Amino acid sequence: MKVELDVYWLKKAGISEVEYIHRYAGRVPFIHLKDMEDAPDRFFAAVGSGLLDVGAVMSAGTEAGTEWFIVEQDACREGVSPMEEVKRSAAYLKAGGWLV
């Protein structure tokens, strides 16, 4: 059995996303990359601009055999463009060497 993990919801639930990825190594072909604001409501944020340790998630996923890291932007604050947030996420991942 395989699992498609969404690191935002793991983090929001208080579960270590890195430990969870390692726990299911070999069974995590896809990881949804979503970040969260450092705010009480933990709202969605562009990848790399919030609380998610993107480097640790990317390393853990790579070690676990993850084939696809999928940027998912669920919602944005009022007045913030979802496409601009996706562009910010892509720029962050490219700068980190994770997006070619």
N, C-alpha and C positions, 0 to 999 in steps of 0.2 A: 504494500500500500504506500502511496506517495502522499505528500502534503504540500500545499501551496501556502507559504507563510506570509503574513502581513505584519511587518515589524512594528508598525504604528500601534496596532491593537494589542500586541504582546506587551509593548512598553506601557501603554495606557493601563493595562491590567496589572502592572507591577511585576511582570515576568521578564527575566533577563532574556532578551532576544538572542544574544550570542549563545548562552547556555542551551536554549531551546533548539537552535540550529544545530549545535553539536550533538544534542540528544538524538536528533533525527537524521544524522549524517547518512548520506546515501539515499535518503528518501525525500529530499527537498529540491526538486528540479527548478522551482520558481520561488523567488522572494519578491514581494511587493515592497518597494522602498518608499516609505512615507515618513516625513519628519513631523515633529510637534513643537509648537511654541513653548517657550518657558513662561507660561502664564497659567493662572489657576484652572482655566478650562481646557488646557492642553490642546488647543485648536490646531488644525493641520497647518503645516509650513512647508516651504520649498526644502528639498533635500539639501542638507548641509547648513541650514540656517537655524536649526532648532536643537533639541536635546539628544537626537539620535547620534550615536557614535558610528558614523558611516564607515569609517575605516575598519572598525572591529567587525561590523556586519559583513562587509565585503570580504574580509579575510576569512571569517567563519564560514560564509557561504561557499567560497572558493574551496576551502578545505573539505567541506561537506559534499562537494560535487554539484553544487547549484549551477545550472546551465543558463538561466535567465534571471536577471535583476530588472524588475519592471517598475519604472517610476509611475506612481499613481497619485494624482492630485484630486482628492475627493471633493473638497469645497474650499472656498477662500473667504476671507473677511470681506465685508461689503466694500465695494470700490476697488478690490484687488482682482486683476485679470488672471483667470486660471492658466491661460497660455503663457503669460509672463512668468508665473510661478514655475511652470514646466521648463521654460527657458532658463530660469535661474538654477533649477535642479540639474539640467543638462550641463550648464556651464560649470557648476561645482564638480560634477562627476568627471567631466573632461579635464578640468584642472588637476584632479586627483589621479588622473591616469586610468580611470575605470571606464571611460567612454571613449571609443575611437571613432 
